[in-house]
Structure formats: C-alpha cells, structure tokens
Amino acid sequence: GNPFADCLGIVNDAAEFALWLSPHILDNSVRVLMAVVGTPKEEAEDYREILTEMAHASGGDVLTPPRTVHDCRDHEDNLVLDLAAEVGALVIVSEDADLTSMSPWRGVPVLPAREFVGRVDAMRRHRRR
C-alpha cells in the first residue's frame, strides 16, 4: 500500500496516536501536492482541511510552536522539531533525510512513513495475541 495513506489511516483510527501539525507543515503539504504531485489548488486546500480535521479528531491540533530548536542545518526542519519539542512528541514521521539522519532526536525516533506503519502494525498484532 501507500505508506502515507497508511499513516493517515493509523491517525484516523485515533487509537494510539494524536496528530500534531503546524501551519508550516500544512503549507508544505499543500505546496508538495501541487508542485510535485500535480494536485489542483482547490483539492490541495481541501486536503489541508482534512488533515486539520484528522488532527483534531485524533486528540492533536494545529499550532505554531515557539522557535526553540536549532539542531538541524536545515531551517525548515527545525520548524518541525520545534513542534515535536512543544508537544512532547513520542515519534516524528518524516521522509526528510536531514531529519531521519538525526534519529533518535532527543530520544525521539524519526521514522520514514513505511517504517512507522510497519512498527504500528507489529505493535497492533502483538497486542491482539
């Protein structure tokens, strides 16, 4: 399957994880959908709303964290780490090589989507035993 869709499915279950987003992450998601995937602007903006609703339904939220982290050479990645630090994230899911190379960051695993999905699937299978 598609690891990104699978991640959203995990969040949509709202069982173990709350999704936390920032305006920065949402803006980048819309930008990538339009520029890389070729999604029309209106559909990409609809996706922003769906992600926001999923965050709220999961017990998370969309917030602009204070600028506190300067651990990564990429300024944009530090904005993601700011959010993780602010909410006390237990895991960061990212395909960004600068971020995944820092894993674990301050004890927090930084996992690509496929690895996150695999770990959650294994955890859920183990719990059902």
RAVENCOR-V60604 format. One record per residue. N is the residue number from 1. RES is the residue in one small letter. PHI is phi in degrees with one decimal (999 if undefined). BURIAL is 1 if it has 9 or more other C-alpha atoms within 8 Angstrom, else 0. D_LAST is the distance of its C-alpha to the last C-alpha in Angstrom with 2 decimals. Layout:
BEGIN
<<N & RES & PHI & BURIAL & D_LAST> <N & RES & PHI & BURIAL & D_LAST>>
END
This chain:
BEGIN
<<1 & g & 999 & 0 & 24.14> <2 & n & -84.7 & 0 & 26.18> <3 & p & -62.4 & 1 & 24.47> <4 & f & -70.8 & 0 & 26.66> <5 & a & -64.0 & 0 & 25.77> <6 & d & -63.6 & 1 & 22.05> <7 & c & -60.9 & 1 & 22.67> <8 & l & -65.7 & 0 & 24.50> <9 & g & -62.6 & 0 & 21.75> <10 & i & -62.3 & 1 & 19.37> <11 & v & -66.2 & 1 & 22.20> <12 & n & -63.4 & 1 & 22.99> <13 & d & -63.6 & 0 & 19.59> <14 & a & 52.2 & 1 & 20.87> <15 & a & -84.6 & 0 & 17.45> <16 & e & -104.6 & 0 & 17.30> <17 & f & -125.6 & 0 & 20.62> <18 & a & -105.5 & 1 & 24.25> <19 & l & -94.5 & 1 & 26.69> <20 & w & -114.6 & 1 & 29.95> <21 & l & -130.6 & 1 & 32.91> <22 & s & -127.5 & 1 & 36.59> <23 & p & -54.6 & 1 & 39.64> <24 & h & -59.3 & 0 & 39.97> <25 & i & -65.5 & 1 & 36.54> <26 & l & -64.6 & 1 & 37.26> <27 & d & -59.8 & 0 & 40.75> <28 & n & -66.4 & 0 & 39.48> <29 & s & -62.1 & 1 & 36.89> <30 & v & -63.8 & 1 & 39.73> <31 & r & -60.3 & 1 & 42.04> <32 & v & -65.8 & 1 & 39.65> <33 & l & -58.0 & 1 & 38.94> <34 & m & -75.4 & 1 & 42.70> <35 & a & -78.7 & 0 & 43.95> <36 & v & -95.7 & 0 & 41.31> <37 & v & -86.3 & 0 & 39.63> <38 & g & 86.7 & 0 & 42.81> <39 & t & -69.2 & 1 & 41.40> <40 & p & -60.2 & 0 & 44.29> <41 & k & -53.0 & 0 & 44.93> <42 & e & -63.0 & 0 & 44.24> <43 & e & -66.5 & 0 & 40.79> <44 & a & -63.6 & 1 & 39.96> <45 & e & -66.8 & 1 & 41.08> <46 & d & -60.9 & 0 & 38.97> <47 & y & -62.4 & 1 & 35.95> <48 & r & -56.6 & 1 & 36.91> <49 & e & -65.4 & 0 & 36.78> <50 & i & -63.6 & 0 & 33.38> <51 & l & -60.0 & 1 & 31.96> <52 & t & -62.4 & 1 & 33.69> <53 & e & -62.8 & 0 & 32.26> <54 & m & -63.8 & 1 & 28.71> <55 & a & -59.6 & 1 & 29.30> <56 & h & -63.0 & 1 & 30.56> <57 & a & -65.4 & 1 & 27.83> <58 & s & -84.2 & 1 & 25.12> <59 & g & 96.8 & 1 & 26.89> <60 & g & -95.9 & 1 & 28.75> <61 & d & -167.0 & 1 & 32.37> <62 & v & -114.1 & 1 & 35.16> <63 & l & -145.8 & 1 & 37.39> <64 & t & -100.2 & 0 & 40.03> <65 & p & -75.8 & 0 & 39.21> <66 & p & -65.9 & 0 & 42.06> <67 & r & -78.1 & 0 & 43.11> <68 & t & -129.8 & 0 & 42.00> <69 & v & -103.6 & 1 & 40.41> <70 & h & -136.7 & 0 & 42.56> <71 & d & -80.8 & 0 & 40.23> <72 & c & -105.8 & 1 & 40.21> <73 & r & -69.3 & 0 & 43.32> <74 & d & -93.5 & 0 & 42.56> <75 & h & -52.7 & 0 & 43.67> <76 & e & -61.6 & 0 & 41.39> <77 & d & -66.7 & 1 & 38.30> <78 & n & -62.5 & 1 & 39.38> <79 & l & -66.3 & 1 & 39.21> <80 & v & -67.2 & 1 & 35.49> <81 & l & -66.1 & 1 & 35.10> <82 & d & -56.5 & 1 & 37.23> <83 & l & -64.4 & 1 & 34.73> <84 & a & -59.8 & 1 & 31.76> <85 & a & -65.6 & 1 & 33.79> <86 & e & -64.0 & 1 & 34.89> <87 & v & -94.1 & 0 & 31.49> <88 & g & 67.7 & 0 & 29.68> <89 & a & -56.7 & 1 & 27.38> <90 & l & -93.4 & 0 & 24.12> <91 & v & -156.3 & 0 & 24.24> <92 & i & -117.6 & 1 & 27.07> <93 & v & -107.5 & 1 & 26.57> <94 & s & -156.0 & 1 & 29.74> <95 & e & -96.9 & 1 & 31.23> <96 & d & -72.4 & 0 & 34.30> <97 & a & -63.1 & 0 & 34.97> <98 & d & -62.6 & 1 & 36.84> <99 & l & -75.0 & 1 & 33.86> <100 & t & -64.2 & 1 & 31.15> <101 & s & -70.8 & 0 & 33.53> <102 & m & -89.2 & 0 & 33.49> <103 & s & -71.2 & 1 & 29.74> <104 & p & -77.6 & 0 & 28.81> <105 & w & -96.3 & 0 & 31.49> <106 & r & 49.6 & 0 & 32.05> <107 & g & 85.0 & 0 & 28.53> <108 & v & -99.7 & 1 & 27.06> <109 & p & -64.9 & 1 & 25.47> <110 & v & -114.7 & 1 & 27.41> <111 & l & -115.1 & 1 & 25.32> <112 & p & -64.5 & 1 & 26.49> <113 & a & -52.7 & 1 & 24.80> <114 & r & -60.9 & 0 & 23.07> <115 & e & -68.7 & 0 & 21.54> <116 & f & -58.9 & 1 & 20.45> <117 & v & -60.5 & 1 & 18.75> <118 & g & -61.0 & 0 & 17.01> <119 & r & -67.1 & 0 & 15.74> <120 & v & -65.7 & 0 & 14.57> <121 & d & -58.6 & 0 & 12.79> <122 & a & -63.4 & 0 & 11.03> <123 & m & -62.8 & 0 & 10.29> <124 & r & -68.4 & 0 & 8.98> <125 & r & -63.1 & 0 & 6.73> <126 & h & -62.0 & 0 & 5.44> <127 & r & -66.9 & 0 & 5.47> <128 & r & -75.0 & 0 & 3.82> <129 & r & -68.9 & 0 & 0.00>>
END
